[in-house]
Amino acid sequence: IVLFVGAYLIVHLFALYLWNLTGHAFSVQGTSGGTSALSVTAMAAVGLWFCLLVLRSFPAGAPFRPAWMLITFAAAAQAVSGALAQLLGSNWLLNPLLWGGHARSGLIEQIRRGALIAAGPVQLALLAGGMLVALRILRKHGFWVRPSTADWAISAIVYLFALCRFGEAGAASLAGRQIGFEDWTSLAGLPFLCVLFLEAMLLRRSVVNMGNGLISRCWMAFMCGIFLTGAGELALWVIPHYSHAWPLDMIESLVRFPTAAVFALAPACLVAAQRRAVKPASDQPQNLATGVPALAR
């Protein structure tokens, strides 16, 4: 996953460098969006596969099973919505809804909107629920700290961003300007993003006592994914207010794919930790006592 992200960023940053070097002589807006969506969908599918492996390792009644069930549903929402949007929600030649010369534009639009909702507020709500359950279990096992002033300050940035977005949408409605469905979907996900940011700050402080093992890296990856989600939303909102020359599709692709990769890396770390834990004693497996003891059951 890390190698794929590195190669992806190198290619896109090199393309952005060439675009800027040539004085914006060619457009990169129309070609990067579809490629980025396919890449994000593929990485989301990888993340879903790892989440299913993790979920299967927790038997019924295990403390972390409810948390990972919600996290798996969140990964499934992103992967399935991306697949539907690319297969049935677009106007490409292999879309079966376009076969036979009868284009069902209304149905295609409904599928596309459903995919936006599933990959937006639905995914964020499920992930927020999973993080809440995980934090409760961590608190039960002694991995709990109160949010610090820095945590509240970082979370306040996201809260201020959400208030600005809602204020901008309200001003546009009062001025008679129509707000697109994508903007409404993004606004619907902002409350969950605010909750996720506070959970991420608590998660960061809770896993400090776990050491630097794979289990702590799993939860830190979730924290980084939430941070990248918020930072990406903030960047994509701020950039058009200051410059219309930047290729937003390229910037979005530089944000969405690494975010999906970090979320896929989180369950991958836990799968690696679980496989080390079941190795023979001669292989010196990782000591799960440095993490959460419940994970070993």
Disulfide bonds with the S-S distance in Angstrom:
none
